[in-house]
Amino acid sequence: MAARIIDGKAIAQSLRETLAAEVEALSGRGIVPGLAVVLVGEDAASQVYVRNKAAQTKAVGMRSIEHRLPADTSEADLLRLVATLNADDAVDGILVQLPLPAQIDAQRVIEAIDPEKDVDGFHPVNAGRLATGLPGLVPCTPQGSMRLVESVRTDLAGLEAVVVGRSNIVGKPMAQLLLQRSCTVTIAHSRTRDLAEVCRRADILVAAVGRPELVRGDWIREGAIVIDVGINRVPAPEAGEGKTRLVGDVAFEEARARAGAITPVPGGVGPMTIACLLANTLQAAKARRGN
């Protein structure tokens, strides 16, 4: 039997509707959460992503604040802008769109953001709070991925989870979230010996390594929940010369024949990332006001 397809678009829409209702209630008390997004340079993919963030921010009733800076912006100028946003009481969340131009140290910028406004969840303070089980702002893609897992099964205690990928943005925080749900967690990566066999142990398999269709169908345990975080553009000659298509880190059709539930690419994890960014902004707005 083919796997259940986990509809990230529908789950994200449901989350946005919940957030919109909460924002409306806050607005009635004179509080409108504000999200400031900073884009440096002309990266086409980043521009599309920032436009989508702004549209969805406004759609749930939040204030969208955009700062678009030229590609030759200095690190000092960007840090001054971050300091201004930190001090602005109308700003509840700050997101500096990555990647940044080569002349700017991204980690220095991340560390300059007020942890209470760090809606990306990348600041070392928030990373440390997640690692020690304390409340804080959790990175959006792992948070969204957990929501997708829990849309299939809520009781995860004792399940074996394998995360393929060890980045600070997805792999490591994803493993921490699974640990918090009492899963037995393995972090695998490109140098893991017999990666296929490690993946076959997983009741929950999260692929976040950035390699197109690395995870094959016979790597999937029968009935497993498969969360494909990868977004890779590959040639699609069948669609015409120069055409491309999006694929994940999992060979979808092969995996679908064995998994119990699986996210598609696109339409799985992607929509959840922005929805969880909005959830973090609302959380930050409430926390900053003692709620």
C-alpha positions in Angstrom: 0.0 0.0 0.0 1.3 3.4 -0.9 2.3 5.8 1.9 0.0 8.5 3.2 1.1 11.9 1.7 1.6 14.4 4.5 0.1 17.6 3.2 2.4 20.4 4.4 0.3 23.1 2.6 -2.9 22.2 4.4 -1.2 21.9 7.8 0.5 25.2 7.3 -2.8 26.8 6.3 -4.4 25.5 9.5 -1.6 26.9 11.6 -1.8 30.3 9.9 -5.6 30.4 10.7 -4.9 29.7 14.3 -2.2 32.4 14.4 -4.5 34.9 12.7 -7.1 34.4 15.4 -4.5 34.9 18.1 -3.2 38.0 16.4 -6.7 39.4 16.1 -7.2 39.0 19.8 -3.9 40.7 20.6 -4.7 43.5 18.2 -7.9 44.1 20.2 -5.6 45.0 23.1 -3.5 47.3 21.0 -0.7 44.8 20.3 0.3 44.1 16.7 3.3 41.7 16.4 6.0 43.1 14.0 8.4 41.0 12.0 11.5 42.8 10.5 13.2 41.0 7.6 16.5 42.2 6.3 17.7 41.2 2.8 21.2 42.1 1.7 21.9 41.8 -2.1 20.0 40.6 -5.1 19.9 36.8 -4.7 16.8 35.8 -6.7 15.7 32.9 -4.5 16.1 35.0 -1.3 14.0 37.8 -2.9 11.1 35.3 -3.7 11.3 34.0 -0.1 11.2 37.5 1.4 8.2 38.4 -0.7 6.4 35.3 0.5 7.3 36.0 4.1 6.0 39.6 3.8 2.7 38.4 2.2 2.0 35.8 4.8 3.0 38.1 7.7 0.4 40.6 6.5 -2.2 37.9 5.8 -2.2 36.9 9.5 -2.5 40.5 10.7 1.1 41.1 11.7 3.2 44.1 10.8 5.7 43.4 8.0 8.9 45.5 8.1 11.4 45.1 5.2 14.9 46.4 4.9 16.6 45.8 1.5 20.3 46.6 1.4 22.7 46.6 -1.5 25.1 43.7 -2.0 28.1 45.8 -1.0 26.7 46.7 2.4 29.4 46.5 5.0 29.2 44.2 8.1 29.4 47.3 10.3 26.4 48.9 8.6 24.4 45.7 8.9 25.3 45.4 12.6 24.1 48.9 13.1 20.8 48.1 11.5 20.4 45.0 13.7 21.1 47.2 16.8 18.4 49.6 15.7 15.9 46.8 15.3 16.8 45.3 18.7 16.0 48.7 20.3 12.7 49.2 18.3 9.7 48.2 20.5 7.5 47.8 17.4 9.8 45.0 16.2 9.1 41.6 17.9 11.0 39.4 15.5 14.2 40.0 13.4 15.2 37.8 10.5 18.4 38.5 8.5 18.0 36.5 5.3 20.8 34.0 4.6 23.1 33.6 2.7 24.9 36.9 3.2 27.5 38.4 0.9 31.1 37.2 1.4 32.3 40.4 3.2 29.8 39.8 6.1 30.3 37.2 8.9 26.9 35.6 9.2 27.6 34.2 12.6 28.6 37.6 14.0 25.3 39.0 12.7 23.3 36.1 14.2 24.9 36.7 17.5 24.1 40.4 17.4 20.3 39.8 17.2 18.5 40.1 20.6 17.8 36.4 21.5 14.2 37.4 22.4 13.7 38.6 18.8 15.6 35.8 17.2 12.7 34.3 15.3 15.0 32.1 13.2 16.1 30.4 16.4 19.8 30.5 15.4 21.3 32.6 18.3 23.5 30.5 20.6 21.3 31.4 23.5 18.3 29.8 21.8 20.3 26.9 20.6 21.5 26.3 24.1 18.0 26.6 25.6 16.8 24.0 23.1 19.7 21.6 23.9 19.0 21.9 27.6 15.2 21.5 27.3 14.3 25.1 28.2 11.7 27.1 26.4 13.0 29.4 23.7 12.6 30.2 20.0 13.1 27.0 17.9 14.4 27.0 14.3 11.5 27.1 11.9 12.2 24.2 9.6 12.8 21.6 12.4 9.8 23.0 14.3 7.7 22.6 11.1 9.0 19.1 10.6 8.0 18.0 14.1 4.5 19.3 13.5 4.4 17.2 10.3 5.6 14.1 12.2 2.9 14.7 14.9 0.2 15.1 12.3 0.7 11.3 11.7 1.4 10.2 15.2 1.4 12.0 18.5 2.9 9.4 20.8 6.5 9.2 19.7 8.0 7.8 23.0 10.4 4.9 22.3 10.5 5.3 18.6 13.8 5.1 16.7 14.5 8.3 14.8 17.3 8.9 12.3 18.2 12.4 11.2 20.4 12.5 8.1 22.2 15.8 8.3 24.1 17.6 11.1 23.6 21.3 10.3 22.9 23.9 13.0 19.9 25.0 11.1 18.1 21.6 10.7 19.9 18.5 11.7 21.0 19.3 15.3 17.8 21.1 16.4 15.7 18.4 14.8 17.5 15.8 16.9 16.9 17.8 20.0 13.2 18.1 19.3 12.9 14.3 18.8 14.8 13.7 22.0 12.3 15.9 23.8 9.6 13.6 22.6 11.5 10.6 24.1 12.7 9.2 20.8 15.9 7.2 20.5 17.9 9.5 18.1 20.7 8.9 15.7 22.3 11.7 13.8 23.8 10.4 10.5 25.7 12.3 7.8 27.8 12.0 4.7 30.6 10.1 6.6 28.3 7.6 8.4 29.4 4.1 7.7 26.7 2.0 6.0 24.2 4.9 5.9 21.6 2.8 4.2 21.5 0.3 7.1 21.3 3.1 9.7 18.3 4.6 7.9 16.6 1.2 7.8 16.4 1.2 11.6 14.3 4.4 11.6 10.6 4.6 12.6 11.0 8.3 11.9 13.5 9.3 9.1 14.4 13.0 8.6 16.5 13.6 5.5 18.2 17.0 5.6 21.5 16.5 3.9 21.1 18.5 0.6 21.8 15.7 -1.8 19.2 15.0 -4.5 17.4 11.6 -3.9 20.3 10.3 -1.8 17.9 8.2 0.3 16.6 5.3 -1.8 13.4 3.3 -1.4 15.1 0.2 0.0 16.6 2.4 2.8 13.1 2.9 4.2 11.7 0.8 7.0 8.2 -0.6 6.2 5.7 1.9 7.7 8.2 4.6 8.6 7.4 8.3 8.8 9.6 10.0 6.3 10.2 13.8 6.4 12.1 15.1 3.4 13.6 18.5 4.2 15.7 18.6 1.0 14.9 21.1 -1.8 17.2 20.4 -4.8 16.8 21.7 -8.4 17.9 19.1 -11.0 17.8 19.0 -14.8 14.4 17.9 -16.3 15.2 17.2 -20.0 11.8 15.5 -20.4 10.2 18.9 -19.9 12.4 20.6 -22.5 15.9 21.9 -23.0 17.3 23.8 -20.0 14.3 22.9 -17.8 14.6 21.9 -14.2 12.5 20.3 -11.5 12.5 20.2 -7.7 13.3 17.0 -5.8 14.0 16.2 -2.2 16.8 14.2 -0.5 14.6 11.1 -0.8 13.7 9.2 -3.9 10.0 9.9 -3.5 8.3 7.3 -5.6 10.6 4.5 -4.4 10.2 5.5 -0.7 6.4 6.0 -1.1 6.1 2.2 -1.8 7.5 1.4 1.7 6.9 4.3 4.0 3.8 4.7 6.2 3.7 8.4 5.6 5.9 10.8 3.6 6.2 14.5 2.8 6.4 15.5 -0.9 8.8 18.0 -2.4 7.5 20.6 -3.0 4.5 20.9 -0.7 5.8 19.2 2.4 8.2 20.9 4.8 8.6 24.1 2.8 5.2 25.6 3.6 5.7 24.9 7.3 8.9 26.9 7.5 7.2 30.3 7.0 4.2 29.3 9.1 6.5 28.5 12.0 8.4 31.8 11.5 5.0 33.5 12.1 4.4 31.3 15.1 7.8 32.3 16.5 7.0 36.0 15.9 3.8 35.7 17.8 5.5 33.8 20.6 8.2 36.5 20.8 5.6 39.3 20.9 3.7 37.6 23.8 6.9 36.7 25.7 8.2 40.3 25.4 5.0 41.5 27.1 5.1 39.0 29.9 2.5 36.6 28.4 
